[in-house]
Every structure is written in structure tokens, then in C-alpha cells.
């Protein structure tokens, strides 16, 4: 058998996202669920809830749809043409689709296109509640063997390296990018991908807190230290102690340790140099309020700091 992911693989887009915006346009009352959805996303980013729970919160928008089945049929009437031509040319009778998208959304399009085997997240189409967990990563392999105990995958196709567990059990695996199909081992992901991860988003949240604490502490120290640049030093160190604790627990999910604490401060050296230069230039040539200098300096250099921190201070050993 051949196994395929669905979204961005055989479907040109993300079906859940597309259905959400289709539903939003048809049922504006869904806007009332946006604050709750945003809160769920925030909790997921900081690690307070798992992905399954975050998706349950997102799927609460289904409660605003009077007839979900009718809307899904109308949705696929408009989007069936987004099934990619390259898949249609390869389609076989025993193909298996395995997706994290909800089963209730994908079942109709699979029936329309003659796909008999679908494994997807089991989500209640009225409440958004999950039965089990999100069908993602290792869970896809588990679900596959539950339904096909003797499954032998000849070819596997996906748009994401998060599907590596399925790629590992396939004779051949491919990454799909648009209409291109690339052998798994030849695919080289963009290095910018690191900035679209949950870790980086959590780092940005911690960074906002760190920026505020940096500004506050540096401003307090400036009350006792007349020189703006000199007052920045203890403020920077104090705020980074707070940053280390928050990044350990929220961003990288690591226990506190003295060795990692030292590495954390070393990883901040490039950021420290950048910020110090900015504060000095601001103080010498712009002559604005010190709080503005601290704020501008704290914002610049975030990507560099994240990379150094991830590969040096919080690098995980391969198991």
C-alpha cells in the first residue's frame, strides 16, 4: 500500500484552516469564539496544555454551525478541485490517507475521490471534543497498525518532517512541496523553519517579558547610576536571570542547572554586544530618554539570541 498525508500533500492547502474561514464567512457568530481560541493558542505555546486540548478549543467554532454536514458538502463542492493532479495520476485502490485533520471533514472528500482507507483525528463535529488524541507524529503509526496490523508501506508522501515516524516504516518516502515530490533523504528544509516553531513563539513571549523586565530594572538602576550605559549592565543581568528561568520551564522544557545557566549567559553574549552598542549610540547621539534606549536595544537581536540559545544552551542530545 501507499500512504499519504492529506493537507499540503494531496490537498493544495490546509483543509481545516480553509473550512474554518469558509465557515466564518458563512456564520459570522464564529467571531465570538476567537478570544477563547487565542487563549487556547497562548496556553499551548507556553506548554500549559497539549496540542489535542488546544485543537479542541479551536474546534469550538463548530458549535456556531447549525448544520455541519451540509456546510461540509458545500465546502467540498468548492474545494474538491484542490486535490492535486499528481496524486490522481498515482492513486491506487488500497491507498491510505493518514491525517491530523478531523475525520468528519475528510471522510466526504475521500468518498468523492474513491479513497477507501482514511485514518484521521476523531473529533465530534458538533462540540469539537476529541475521542483519543490528535493523529500526529507517532500516533499516526500507532493508528495504522491498529487498523492494518500487517501493513507494509511501499511509498509514503507528506509535506512535513513531523511525519518521520511513518517515513521510517516505508520502503520509500517523499516530501511534497507544491507540485514537486522530493525523495525524503534529499529534502533540505529551510533554515528559517526554526523561526516558525512552537519554541520560537514561546521564546518571543518570554522575550516580551524579558524586554519589560530589562527596561524596568535598567530604569531603576539608572536612578542610582547616572550613566545610562553603565546602568544598563546590571539591568541586563537581572532581567536575564528571569529570562533563563522562564526559557527553561516554558520554551525548552528543561530543568534548571548551573551548567546550563552558564551556557545560557554565554549564548546571550552576541545579543549583549548588539544591545550595548545600541544603548551607547542612542545615549551619545540621539540623547533621548534612557527608557527608550533600553526598549529599542531589547527588541533587536532576538533571532540571533534564539539560535545561539537553542544550539548551545538548550541543545538536546539525540537519543
N, C-alpha and C positions, 0 to 999 in steps of 0.2 A: 504493500500500500504506500501511497504518497500522503504526507501530512502537510497541512498548510495552516499558518496563522491567517487571520482574516483581515483586520484593519491594517491599511498601508501595505498589505501583501497582495491579496487578490482583490481587495476593495480599495479604490483610489480615495483614501481619506480615512477618517475615524468615524465609524458608524454611530457610536454613542454620542459623540460631540455633534455630529450632523443631525441626529434625531432630536437632541436637546434644543438646538437652535430652531429646527423646524417646529417643534412643539411650542417654544417660546413665542414665535411669531404668531402661531395659531391661538395660543392661550396665554395672553399677557399676565394673567394672575400668577404665573410661574415666577415672576419677578419677586413675589413676596418671599420666596424660598432662598433668594440669593444671599441675604445676610447669614442665614443658617449654613448655607453651603460654604461661604467664605470662612466662617468659624471652623467648620469641619476641616477645610483645607489647611488652615493655620495649625490646628491641633495635630494633623498628620505630619506637617513639615517639621514641627518641633519634637515629633516622636511620641506624642501623648496618646495617639490612637493608631491602630493598624490600618493598612490600606483598605481592607474589607469594610471596616466601620466607616472610613472616610467616604467610600463609594455609596454605602447605604444612606449616608446623609445627603449626598449629591442626588441620589435617585428619589429623594422625597418629592421632587418635581412631578413625579408620576401621579401623585395624589391630586394634582390640579387638572388632570386629563379625564374627562367624563368617559370616553370610550377609547382605551389604549389600543385595542386590536384594530379598530377602524383607522386610527391615526397611523399605525404601523403599516397597514396596507397602502394607505395613501402615500406615506413616506417612500416606500419601495417602488411605487408607481413612478415616482420622480427620480429615484436614485438607483434603480436596477442597472442602468447603463454605466454605472461606475465600477461594475465588475470588470477587471482588467482583461483585455483581449488575449494577452499571453497565457492567462490561466485557462481560458476557454479552449485554447488550442491544445493544452496539455491534459485537460480534465479526463479523469477515468472514473469508472463506476464505483470503485472501492476507496475513493479519496476520503480523507478525514480532515475536517476543519476543527481546530482547537483554538479557542479564543477566550480572552478575559471579558469580552463584551457579554451582555446578558443573553441567555438562551432565547428568551421570548422575542428579542429583537432580531436575532439572526435566523431563527427557525423558518420564518416565511420566505426569506430570500434564498435560503438553501433549498427549500421545496421548489421554488420557482426555477432555480438553475439546475435542478436534478442532483444536488448533493445530498446523499443519503445519510452520511455519518457526521453528526455535529456534537462536539463537546464544548460547552461554554459555561459561564458562571450562572448559577441558578439563582435568579432574582425574582421576587414577587412583583408582577407587573402593575400591581395596584398600590402596594405600600413601599416598594423599594427594598424590602428586607431580604437578606441573603439566606439561602439554605447552604450551609457549609461555608467555605472561604472563597476568596477571589481566585479564579482559574488563571494563575500566573506562575511563571518560573517552574519550580519543581512540582507544583501542584498539577501542571499540565501532564507531566509524565505519570504521576500517580493516577489521574483520571483515565489516561489512555489505557493503562494496564488493568484498571478495574473493569473496563468495558471490553477490552481486547487483550486478554491475558497472554496470548501468544503473538502479539503484534510484532511485525517485522517491518520497519520503515525503510523503504528504498531511498526516497528523497524527501527532504524536509525544507520548507520555504518559510522565511519570516523576515520582517523588517527590523528586528531588534535582537541585540546580543543578550537581552534578558531571557531569550528562549534557548540559550546554550544547553540546558538540560535535555531538551528534545533533539537538538543538533547532535549531541553526543551519542544518541542511540540510533541515529540514522546512518545508512551506508554513505549517503551524500547529503550535504546540507548547503543551502544557498541563502544569501542575504538579498532582499529585494529592495531596490531603490528606484521608485517611479516605475518605469517600464523595463529597467535593467535587472538582470538576475546574475548575481556575482557569487562565485564559489566562496563558501564560508571562510576558508583559510586565507583567501586572497583579499578579503574585505579589510580595509583600514578605516576605522571610524575617525571622524573629525575630532581633533584635539579640543575643539570648542565645546564638545559634548559635555565635558566636565562642568561647564557653567550652566547646564540645563538639568542638573541632578537635584534630588531632594537635599543632599548635603549642602550644595551651594546655596539653595534657598534658605535653609536653616542658618547657614553662615551669614547670609545677608540680614536675617532677623537679629541674630546675635550682634552683627555689626552695627545695626541701628542702636541697640542698647549700649554697645561699646562706645559708639560715637557720642551719645548723650553723656555717658559717664566720663568720657575723656574731656568733653567740653566743661562739664560741671567741676571735675576735680582740678583741671588746669586753671579754671577761673578762680576757684577757691585758693589754690596755691599762689596765684598772681596777686592776691590780696596781701600776701606776706613777702613775695619775691617780686621786686619792681620790674625786673627784666622779663619780657614776655616769653622769650625763647627759653630762658632758664626755668621759668615756672612750668613750661610745657613738659619738661623731663619727668618730674615726679608725678604729674597728672597722667602722663602716658603710661608710666609703670603701674600706677594704681589701677587704672582702667583695664590694663592688660591682665592683671591678676583676676579681675572679674571675668574678662573675656575667656581666659583659659578654663575657668570652672564651667562657664556656660557652654563653650565649644566641646568640652569633654562629655558633658551629660546630654546636650541637645543635638549638636551637629554630628559628632563622630561616634557617640555611644561608647566611650572608653572610660575606664576607671581612672581616678586621679593618681598620678605617680610623680615622684620627684624628677626622674629621668625625662619623662615626657614634658614636664613643666619646663625644664631647661631647654629641651628641643623646641618647645613652643616659643620661647623667647628668642631663640636663635632664628627661627623661621620668620620672626617679625622684624629682623634687622633691616631687610630691604625697605619694608614699609616705614620703619622708623627714620631711615635716611631720607626717604622721599618727603615724609611729613615735616621733619626738622627743617629741610631746605625751604619748604613752602612757608612754614611759620616765619623763618628768618627773612625771606624775601618780602613777605607780607608786612612784617614789622618794620623793615628797613625802607621800603619804597612806597607802600600803599598807606601806611600809618592809619589803618582802620582799627576798630575795636578788637581787642585780643580774642574775644569770644568768636568773632567771625573767622579769624585766622585759624583757630583750633577746629572749627566746624569744617572749613574747606579742606584742611590737611587730613582730617579723619576720614573724609569720603574718598579721597584719591588713594590709589594703590590697593584697593580691595581685591581685584583679581590676582595680582601678584602674591599677595599675602595668602590667599586661599590655596593657590597651587603649592607654595612652599610648605604650608601647614599640612596639607593632605599627603604630600610625598615624603615629608621629613618627620614632622612631629607626630602625626597620627597614621603613619603608614602601617597597613595590616600585612602580616606575613601570609603568603599563600599556603593554604593547607594541603 
